[in-house]
């Protein structure tokens, strides 16, 4: 269930492209029933899918993203091959995804904490990217064999601000949790 550096770069490129497309556009609620989530973005999002080779086989990652000003909004979803789930495998999946996200942006993990969304315990992560003085505030969840990531990237110091928390707290799972 590990995400490759190539996948994270795909999402970063998609966000920068949508930042150009969505400048000056109002907020949008994305209700992705097919994927089982909803979220309120601070701008009009674009979606893109890409097949990706992972340690557990080929998957398709779908990202919704946009940017406005210095802020970037992302939600990424992927289904992984069905395999027996154990607490050890779930912990390894979180660790791999978090380390992959930090590595892909050449960032340093500042904090990792459990985050409860309904009946799902995910992870709340801060990753500092010194090269551009930004911080990624990431929440990641596994529901069965599906991975969800909601991430807000902003100048360091704004990662727990009103816009960041409004977006991250708007993220809802439709079939598990709230």
MDAnalysis code that builds the backbone (N, CA, C; Angstrom):
import MDAnalysis as mda
import numpy as np

u = mda.Universe.empty(534, n_residues=178, atom_resindex=np.repeat(np.arange(178), 3), trajectory=True)
u.add_TopologyAttr("name", ["N", "CA", "C"] * 178)
u.add_TopologyAttr("resid", np.arange(1, 179))
u.add_TopologyAttr("resname", ["UNK", "UNK", "UNK", "UNK", "UNK", "UNK", "UNK", "UNK", "UNK", "UNK", "UNK", "UNK", "UNK", "UNK", "UNK", "UNK", "UNK", "UNK", "UNK", "UNK", "UNK", "UNK", "UNK", "UNK", "UNK", "UNK", "UNK", "UNK", "UNK", "UNK", "UNK", "UNK", "UNK", "UNK", "UNK", "UNK", "UNK", "UNK", "UNK", "UNK", "UNK", "UNK", "UNK", "UNK", "UNK", "UNK", "UNK", "UNK", "UNK", "UNK", "UNK", "UNK", "UNK", "UNK", "UNK", "UNK", "UNK", "UNK", "UNK", "UNK", "UNK", "UNK", "UNK", "UNK", "UNK", "UNK", "UNK", "UNK", "UNK", "UNK", "UNK", "UNK", "UNK", "UNK", "UNK", "UNK", "UNK", "UNK", "UNK", "UNK", "UNK", "UNK", "UNK", "UNK", "UNK", "UNK", "UNK", "UNK", "UNK", "UNK", "UNK", "UNK", "UNK", "UNK", "UNK", "UNK", "UNK", "UNK", "UNK", "UNK", "UNK", "UNK", "UNK", "UNK", "UNK", "UNK", "UNK", "UNK", "UNK", "UNK", "UNK", "UNK", "UNK", "UNK", "UNK", "UNK", "UNK", "UNK", "UNK", "UNK", "UNK", "UNK", "UNK", "UNK", "UNK", "UNK", "UNK", "UNK", "UNK", "UNK", "UNK", "UNK", "UNK", "UNK", "UNK", "UNK", "UNK", "UNK", "UNK", "UNK", "UNK", "UNK", "UNK", "UNK", "UNK", "UNK", "UNK", "UNK", "UNK", "UNK", "UNK", "UNK", "UNK", "UNK", "UNK", "UNK", "UNK", "UNK", "UNK", "UNK", "UNK", "UNK", "UNK", "UNK", "UNK", "UNK", "UNK", "UNK", "UNK", "UNK", "UNK", "UNK", "UNK", "UNK", "UNK", "UNK", "UNK", "UNK"])
u.atoms.positions = np.array([
    [0.811, -1.194, 0.000],
    [0.000, 0.000, 0.000],
    [0.856, 1.260, 0.000],
    [2.073, 1.182, -0.411],
    [2.954, 2.331, -0.403],
    [2.757, 3.157, -1.659],
    [2.793, 4.477, -1.506],
    [2.676, 5.378, -2.633],
    [4.075, 5.731, -3.088],
    [4.292, 5.699, -4.381],
    [5.616, 6.004, -4.900],
    [5.843, 7.503, -4.985],
    [7.097, 7.878, -5.068],
    [7.475, 9.279, -5.245],
    [6.843, 9.812, -6.525],
    [6.773, 8.993, -7.562],
    [6.182, 9.397, -8.834],
    [4.727, 9.819, -8.656],
    [3.980, 9.115, -7.813],
    [2.575, 9.437, -7.569],
    [2.455, 10.786, -6.877],
    [3.267, 11.023, -5.865],
    [3.199, 12.288, -5.147],
    [3.547, 13.429, -6.093],
    [4.555, 13.259, -6.928],
    [4.911, 14.299, -7.897],
    [3.752, 14.568, -8.845],
    [3.015, 13.528, -9.238],
    [1.842, 13.687, -10.094],
    [0.856, 14.638, -9.447],
    [0.598, 14.469, -8.143],
    [-0.358, 15.324, -7.451],
    [0.151, 16.754, -7.330],
    [1.427, 16.921, -7.103],
    [2.002, 18.260, -7.006],
    [1.870, 18.973, -8.352],
    [2.187, 18.283, -9.446],
    [2.058, 18.878, -10.781],
    [0.599, 19.205, -11.065],
    [-0.311, 18.303, -10.717],
    [-1.737, 18.560, -10.937],
    [-2.194, 19.790, -10.160],
    [-1.702, 19.968, -8.950],
    [-2.092, 21.123, -8.141],
    [-1.582, 22.415, -8.748],
    [-0.335, 22.418, -9.201],
    [0.202, 23.632, -9.809],
    [-0.567, 23.974, -11.085],
    [-0.911, 22.974, -11.879],
    [-1.681, 23.222, -13.100],
    [-3.059, 23.771, -12.761],
    [-3.718, 23.200, -11.777],
    [-5.042, 23.683, -11.424],
    [-4.981, 25.032, -10.735],
    [-3.857, 25.371, -10.097],
    [-3.705, 26.698, -9.494],
    [-3.790, 27.764, -10.572],
    [-3.179, 27.504, -11.692],
    [-3.227, 28.454, -12.801],
    [-4.651, 28.557, -13.336],
    [-5.335, 27.419, -13.441],
    [-6.685, 27.405, -13.995],
    [-7.725, 28.009, -13.061],
    [-7.492, 27.937, -11.738],
    [-8.538, 28.322, -10.801],
    [-8.313, 29.662, -10.123],
    [-7.317, 30.405, -10.521],
    [-7.044, 31.704, -9.899],
    [-8.288, 32.580, -9.997],
    [-8.696, 33.124, -8.857],
    [-9.823, 34.033, -8.820],
    [-11.185, 33.366, -8.853],
    [-11.279, 32.069, -8.721],
    [-12.545, 31.355, -8.785],
    [-12.999, 31.008, -7.374],
    [-14.315, 31.011, -7.154],
    [-14.856, 30.789, -5.814],
    [-14.770, 29.342, -5.349],
    [-15.080, 29.134, -4.067],
    [-14.995, 27.809, -3.441],
    [-15.973, 26.831, -4.088],
    [-15.677, 25.549, -3.895],
    [-16.481, 24.494, -4.492],
    [-16.582, 23.310, -3.533],
    [-17.783, 22.732, -3.456],
    [-17.962, 21.488, -2.723],
    [-17.873, 20.342, -3.722],
    [-16.953, 19.425, -3.461],
    [-16.809, 18.233, -4.295],
    [-17.496, 17.098, -3.559],
    [-18.485, 16.487, -4.211],
    [-19.184, 15.340, -3.651],
    [-18.906, 14.170, -4.579],
    [-17.817, 13.473, -4.302],
    [-17.371, 12.388, -5.167],
    [-17.997, 11.071, -4.711],
    [-19.257, 10.895, -5.066],
    [-19.986, 9.708, -4.653],
    [-19.328, 8.422, -5.104],
    [-18.752, 8.435, -6.305],
    [-18.064, 7.240, -6.802],
    [-16.953, 6.820, -5.851],
    [-16.269, 7.806, -5.280],
    [-15.139, 7.527, -4.397],
    [-15.523, 7.515, -2.924],
    [-16.712, 7.986, -2.591],
    [-17.173, 7.915, -1.207],
    [-16.650, 9.016, -0.310],
    [-16.455, 10.226, -0.848],
    [-16.032, 11.340, 0.002],
    [-16.642, 12.646, -0.490],
    [-16.610, 13.626, 0.383],
    [-16.931, 14.995, -0.001],
    [-15.963, 15.919, 0.721],
    [-15.742, 17.099, 0.141],
    [-14.864, 18.102, 0.741],
    [-15.181, 19.453, 0.124],
    [-14.925, 20.496, 0.894],
    [-15.119, 21.853, 0.403],
    [-13.754, 22.457, 0.111],
    [-13.472, 22.664, -1.172],
    [-12.220, 23.249, -1.627],
    [-12.348, 24.769, -1.619],
    [-11.250, 25.469, -1.459],
    [-11.256, 26.926, -1.471],
    [-11.249, 27.503, -2.863],
    [-11.380, 26.668, -3.886],
    [-11.341, 27.093, -5.287],
    [-11.959, 25.974, -6.120],
    [-12.094, 26.221, -7.417],
    [-12.646, 25.209, -8.315],
    [-11.605, 24.126, -8.564],
    [-11.951, 22.887, -8.273],
    [-10.976, 21.798, -8.411],
    [-11.010, 21.192, -9.808],
    [-9.916, 20.561, -10.133],
    [-9.773, 19.762, -11.344],
    [-9.487, 18.336, -10.882],
    [-9.906, 17.352, -11.652],
    [-9.575, 15.979, -11.285],
    [-8.766, 15.338, -12.398],
    [-7.902, 14.431, -11.984],
    [-7.071, 13.691, -12.928],
    [-6.784, 12.322, -12.335],
    [-6.698, 11.322, -13.200],
    [-6.371, 9.961, -12.775],
    [-5.140, 9.494, -13.516],
    [-4.402, 8.623, -12.848],
    [-3.178, 8.114, -13.455],
    [-2.902, 6.711, -12.936],
    [-2.606, 5.755, -13.837],
    [-2.180, 4.439, -13.369],
    [-0.764, 4.547, -12.791],
    [-0.552, 3.837, -11.701],
    [0.732, 3.913, -11.004],
    [1.152, 2.509, -10.569],
    [2.405, 2.190, -10.790],
    [2.957, 0.922, -10.301],
    [3.378, 1.124, -8.851],
    [2.943, 0.227, -7.978],
    [3.306, 0.288, -6.564],
    [3.909, -1.046, -6.142],
    [4.324, -1.111, -4.905],
    [4.915, -2.335, -4.367],
    [3.913, -3.492, -4.355],
    [2.609, -3.170, -4.375],
    [1.595, -4.226, -4.326],
    [0.877, -4.409, -5.660],
    [1.380, -3.800, -6.711],
    [0.777, -3.933, -8.027],
    [0.320, -2.595, -8.577],
    [-0.230, -2.644, -9.795],
    [-0.663, -1.430, -10.475],
    [-2.003, -0.960, -9.906],
    [-2.084, 0.345, -9.633],
    [-3.314, 0.950, -9.133],
    [-3.594, 2.206, -9.950],
    [-4.786, 2.745, -9.797],
    [-5.122, 4.026, -10.398],
    [-5.352, 5.023, -9.266],
    [-4.610, 6.116, -9.305],
    [-4.763, 7.192, -8.332],
    [-5.591, 8.290, -8.981],
    [-6.559, 8.808, -8.254],
    [-7.359, 9.928, -8.720],
    [-7.174, 11.081, -7.754],
    [-6.873, 12.260, -8.294],
    [-6.649, 13.437, -7.457],
    [-7.590, 14.558, -7.870],
    [-8.149, 15.207, -6.873],
    [-8.895, 16.451, -7.049],
    [-8.002, 17.522, -6.440],
    [-7.758, 18.604, -7.179],
    [-6.837, 19.608, -6.661],
    [-7.130, 20.979, -7.247],
    [-6.685, 21.988, -6.525],
    [-6.733, 23.360, -7.009],
    [-5.816, 24.199, -6.131],
    [-5.543, 25.368, -6.601],
    [-4.730, 26.283, -5.834],
    [-5.238, 27.691, -6.005],
    [-5.100, 28.475, -4.971],
    [-5.487, 29.879, -5.024],
    [-4.535, 30.646, -4.117],
    [-3.947, 31.680, -4.654],
    [-2.937, 32.401, -3.893],
    [-1.781, 31.469, -3.580],
    [-1.377, 31.438, -2.314],
    [-0.289, 30.555, -1.874],
    [-0.783, 29.211, -1.364],
    [-2.086, 28.951, -1.431],
    [-2.656, 27.722, -0.871],
    [-2.968, 26.712, -1.969],
    [-2.733, 25.443, -1.661],
    [-3.044, 24.343, -2.573],
    [-3.884, 23.328, -1.818],
    [-4.935, 22.856, -2.471],
    [-5.881, 21.903, -1.895],
    [-5.806, 20.602, -2.687],
    [-5.768, 19.473, -1.986],
    [-5.705, 18.164, -2.649],
    [-6.607, 17.172, -1.924],
    [-7.255, 16.305, -2.682],
    [-7.801, 15.058, -2.157],
    [-7.393, 13.994, -3.163],
    [-6.763, 12.938, -2.689],
    [-6.341, 11.836, -3.540],
    [-6.977, 10.541, -3.035],
    [-7.366, 9.699, -3.975],
    [-8.033, 8.436, -3.647],
    [-7.424, 7.325, -4.497],
    [-7.236, 6.164, -3.889],
    [-6.737, 5.002, -4.629],
    [-7.256, 3.726, -4.006],
    [-7.571, 2.767, -4.861],
    [-7.927, 1.427, -4.400],
    [-6.719, 0.528, -4.577],
    [-6.421, -0.236, -3.551],
    [-5.313, -1.180, -3.577],
    [-5.856, -2.588, -3.727],
    [-5.028, -3.528, -4.213],
    [-5.491, -4.912, -4.358],
    [-5.977, -5.476, -3.019],
    [-7.011, -6.297, -3.094],
    [-7.548, -6.922, -1.884],
    [-6.529, -7.905, -1.321],
    [-6.190, -7.683, -0.080],
    [-5.279, -8.566, 0.654],
    [-5.758, -8.609, 2.092],
    [-5.379, -9.631, 2.834],
    [-5.770, -9.670, 4.237],
    [-5.229, -8.433, 4.974],
    [-6.091, -7.794, 5.755],
    [-5.721, -6.588, 6.484],
    [-5.434, -6.949, 7.935],
    [-4.286, -6.546, 8.410],
    [-3.930, -6.704, 9.822],
    [-3.523, -5.336, 10.342],
    [-3.497, -5.172, 11.638],
    [-3.066, -3.893, 12.201],
    [-1.641, -3.574, 11.769],
    [-0.806, -4.592, 11.691],
    [0.583, -4.384, 11.257],
    [0.633, -3.864, 9.823],
    [-0.201, -4.433, 8.944],
    [-0.183, -3.975, 7.551],
    [-0.754, -2.566, 7.420],
    [-1.752, -2.213, 8.223],
    [-2.309, -0.863, 8.199],
    [-1.274, 0.135, 8.695],
    [-0.605, -0.186, 9.795],
    [0.447, 0.706, 10.318],
    [1.559, 0.893, 9.299],
    [1.937, -0.183, 8.619],
    [2.988, -0.095, 7.596],
    [2.517, 0.764, 6.422],
    [1.237, 0.665, 6.069],
    [0.706, 1.475, 4.970],
    [0.762, 2.959, 5.321],
    [0.348, 3.302, 6.544],
    [0.429, 4.707, 6.965],
    [1.877, 5.192, 6.949],
    [2.756, 4.410, 7.508],
    [4.171, 4.799, 7.566],
    [4.735, 5.005, 6.162],
    [4.455, 4.076, 5.269],
    [4.956, 4.183, 3.902],
    [4.398, 5.402, 3.169],
    [3.115, 5.657, 3.317],
    [2.495, 6.804, 2.640],
    [3.045, 8.120, 3.182],
    [3.202, 8.212, 4.480],
    [3.722, 9.438, 5.100],
    [5.172, 9.668, 4.690],
    [5.988, 8.622, 4.769],
    [7.395, 8.765, 4.368],
    [7.517, 9.097, 2.881],
    [6.671, 8.500, 2.049],
    [6.688, 8.791, 0.626],
    [6.304, 10.235, 0.336],
    [5.296, 10.748, 1.046],
    [4.890, 12.144, 0.853],
    [6.024, 13.089, 1.240],
    [6.663, 12.829, 2.370],
    [7.768, 13.687, 2.814],
    [8.949, 13.611, 1.850],
    [9.273, 12.420, 1.414],
    [10.401, 12.231, 0.500],
    [10.169, 12.922, -0.837],
    [8.944, 12.843, -1.343],
    [8.651, 13.389, -2.666],
    [8.808, 14.902, -2.732],
    [8.614, 15.573, -1.610],
    [8.768, 17.038, -1.590],
    [10.052, 17.461, -0.894],
    [10.904, 16.467, -0.610],
    [12.154, 16.723, 0.115],
    [11.869, 17.490, 1.392],
    [10.832, 17.017, 2.085],
    [10.395, 17.668, 3.312],
    [10.765, 16.871, 4.542],
    [10.555, 17.493, 5.687],
    [10.839, 16.870, 6.976],
    [9.527, 16.758, 7.752],
    [9.277, 15.553, 8.249],
    [8.056, 15.328, 9.025],
    [8.202, 16.050, 10.367],
    [7.289, 16.973, 10.625],
    [7.293, 17.709, 11.890],
    [6.492, 16.966, 12.956],
    [5.348, 16.406, 12.562],
    [4.525, 15.698, 13.543],
    [3.614, 14.697, 12.857],
    [3.287, 13.645, 13.603],
    [2.313, 12.632, 13.187],
    [1.457, 12.352, 14.405],
    [0.154, 12.424, 14.226],
    [-0.763, 12.150, 15.339],
    [-1.969, 11.387, 14.806],
    [-2.592, 10.563, 15.649],
    [-3.831, 9.908, 15.221],
    [-4.898, 10.976, 14.961],
    [-5.754, 10.708, 13.997],
    [-6.887, 11.599, 13.742],
    [-8.111, 10.738, 13.495],
    [-9.157, 10.975, 14.274],
    [-10.369, 10.175, 14.182],
    [-11.387, 10.906, 13.312],
    [-11.904, 10.186, 12.327],
    [-12.952, 10.679, 11.452],
    [-14.053, 9.634, 11.490],
    [-15.118, 9.912, 12.227],
    [-16.172, 8.919, 12.422],
    [-15.600, 7.717, 13.141],
    [-15.676, 6.542, 12.521],
    [-15.148, 5.328, 13.145],
    [-13.803, 4.900, 12.553],
    [-13.136, 5.821, 11.840],
    [-11.842, 5.537, 11.214],
    [-10.764, 6.345, 11.928],
    [-9.698, 5.677, 12.323],
    [-8.557, 6.394, 12.898],
    [-7.470, 6.473, 11.840],
    [-7.244, 7.688, 11.367],
    [-6.217, 7.935, 10.366],
    [-5.030, 8.628, 11.004],
    [-4.324, 9.398, 10.203],
    [-3.149, 10.128, 10.687],
    [-3.250, 11.586, 10.251],
    [-2.844, 12.476, 11.129],
    [-2.733, 13.903, 10.862],
    [-1.245, 14.218, 10.866],
    [-0.737, 14.749, 9.764],
    [0.708, 14.876, 9.569],
    [1.045, 16.298, 9.119],
    [2.127, 16.845, 9.662],
    [2.690, 18.100, 9.177],
    [4.058, 17.809, 8.588],
    [4.286, 18.285, 7.354],
    [5.554, 18.094, 6.664],
    [6.072, 19.469, 6.246],
    [7.237, 19.839, 6.745],
    [7.847, 21.120, 6.399],
    [8.719, 20.963, 5.164],
    [8.549, 21.877, 4.215],
    [9.330, 21.885, 2.986],
    [10.136, 23.181, 2.986],
    [11.373, 23.076, 3.436],
    [12.198, 24.275, 3.607],
    [12.555, 24.939, 2.290],
    [12.646, 24.190, 1.201],
    [13.059, 24.754, -0.086],
    [12.164, 25.914, -0.514],
    [10.859, 25.833, -0.198],
    [9.959, 26.914, -0.582],
    [9.201, 27.488, 0.620],
    [9.674, 27.180, 1.831],
    [9.084, 27.697, 3.073],
    [7.583, 27.416, 3.150],
    [7.213, 26.183, 2.779],
    [5.817, 25.761, 2.856],
    [5.687, 24.569, 3.793],
    [4.465, 24.343, 4.214],
    [4.151, 23.188, 5.045],
    [2.928, 22.486, 4.470],
    [3.000, 21.167, 4.388],
    [1.861, 20.351, 3.970],
    [1.178, 19.818, 5.223],
    [-0.108, 20.061, 5.334],
    [-0.920, 19.493, 6.420],
    [-1.748, 18.387, 5.776],
    [-1.422, 17.165, 6.101],
    [-1.972, 15.976, 5.461],
    [-2.797, 15.173, 6.454],
    [-3.953, 14.741, 6.010],
    [-4.729, 13.738, 6.756],
    [-4.924, 12.564, 5.817],
    [-4.634, 11.389, 6.343],
    [-4.685, 10.182, 5.522],
    [-5.485, 9.110, 6.248],
    [-6.297, 8.386, 5.479],
    [-7.175, 7.354, 6.041],
    [-7.173, 6.138, 5.125],
    [-7.266, 4.967, 5.719],
    [-7.499, 3.731, 4.974],
    [-8.853, 3.190, 5.389],
    [-9.703, 2.926, 4.401],
    [-11.014, 2.322, 4.630],
    [-11.049, 1.074, 3.760],
    [-10.922, -0.068, 4.401],
    [-10.795, -1.306, 3.636],
    [-9.533, -1.237, 2.804],
    [-9.682, -1.364, 1.502],
    [-8.526, -1.335, 0.596],
    [-8.402, 0.004, -0.135],
    [-9.130, 1.004, 0.349],
    [-9.090, 2.329, -0.279],
    [-8.328, 3.307, 0.613],
    [-7.456, 4.077, -0.029],
    [-6.709, 5.112, 0.685],
    [-7.271, 6.478, 0.299],
    [-7.455, 7.336, 1.302],
    [-7.883, 8.712, 1.102],
    [-6.811, 9.631, 1.682],
    [-6.480, 10.691, 0.948],
    [-5.587, 11.724, 1.463],
    [-6.233, 13.076, 1.233],
    [-6.293, 13.883, 2.264],
    [-6.699, 15.280, 2.141],
    [-5.495, 16.092, 2.582],
    [-5.073, 17.046, 1.740],
    [-3.863, 17.787, 2.063],
    [-4.029, 19.255, 1.695],
    [-3.551, 20.117, 2.587],
    [-3.528, 21.555, 2.382],
    [-2.071, 21.987, 2.452],
    [-1.582, 22.653, 1.410],
    [-0.192, 23.114, 1.373],
    [-0.219, 24.636, 1.359],
    [0.556, 25.233, 2.266],
    [0.550, 26.689, 2.402],
    [1.896, 27.161, 2.931],
    [2.126, 28.480, 2.914],
    [3.337, 28.981, 3.552],
    [3.381, 28.544, 5.019],
    [4.564, 28.205, 5.488],
    [4.723, 27.784, 6.882],
    [4.131, 28.855, 7.797],
    [3.365, 28.388, 8.778],
    [2.677, 29.285, 9.698],
    [1.181, 29.343, 9.429],
    [0.768, 28.906, 8.238],
    [-0.656, 28.907, 7.885],
    [-1.263, 27.503, 7.857],
    [-0.456, 26.491, 8.173],
    [-0.900, 25.092, 8.052],
    [-2.007, 24.707, 9.026],
    [-2.206, 25.480, 10.086],
    [-3.308, 25.241, 11.023],
    [-4.243, 26.435, 11.076],
    [-4.179, 27.271, 10.047],
    [-5.022, 28.462, 9.979],
    [-6.450, 28.126, 9.595],
    [-7.263, 29.173, 9.516],
    [-8.692, 29.038, 9.236],
    [-8.950, 28.285, 7.924],
    [-8.260, 28.659, 6.837],
    [-8.496, 28.008, 5.540],
    [-8.087, 26.537, 5.562],
    [-6.943, 26.254, 6.180],
    [-6.464, 24.874, 6.252],
    [-7.444, 23.998, 7.008],
    [-7.839, 24.435, 8.195],
    [-8.730, 23.610, 9.018],
    [-10.130, 23.535, 8.443],
    [-10.596, 24.604, 7.793],
    [-11.916, 24.542, 7.153],
    [-11.918, 23.452, 6.077],
    [-10.870, 23.416, 5.267],
    [-10.782, 22.393, 4.221],
    [-10.638, 20.995, 4.820],
    [-9.653, 20.813, 5.679],
    [-9.403, 19.479, 6.238],
    [-10.597, 18.967, 7.040],
    [-11.254, 19.849, 7.789],
    [-12.422, 19.426, 8.577],
    [-13.664, 19.223, 7.719],
    [-13.666, 19.755, 6.482],
    [-14.803, 19.539, 5.590],
    [-14.750, 18.155, 4.947],
    [-13.593, 17.520, 4.983],
    [-13.442, 16.204, 4.359],
    [-14.293, 15.188, 5.116],
    [-15.195, 14.528, 4.401],
    [-16.107, 13.542, 4.992],
    [-16.079, 12.262, 4.174],
    [-16.185, 11.148, 4.871],
    [-16.334, 9.839, 4.223],
    [-17.807, 9.518, 4.205],
    [-18.304, 9.072, 3.062],
    [-19.730, 8.846, 2.932],
    [-20.186, 7.470, 3.398],
    [-19.319, 6.474, 3.343],
    [-19.747, 5.119, 3.678],
    [-19.182, 4.599, 4.990],
    [-18.086, 5.173, 5.460],
    [-17.487, 4.780, 6.726],
    [-17.071, 6.057, 7.427],
    [-17.386, 6.138, 8.684],
    [-17.037, 7.353, 9.401],
    [-18.051, 8.421, 9.095],
    [-17.670, 9.679, 9.273],
    [-18.559, 10.827, 9.056],
    [-17.891, 11.845, 8.188],
])
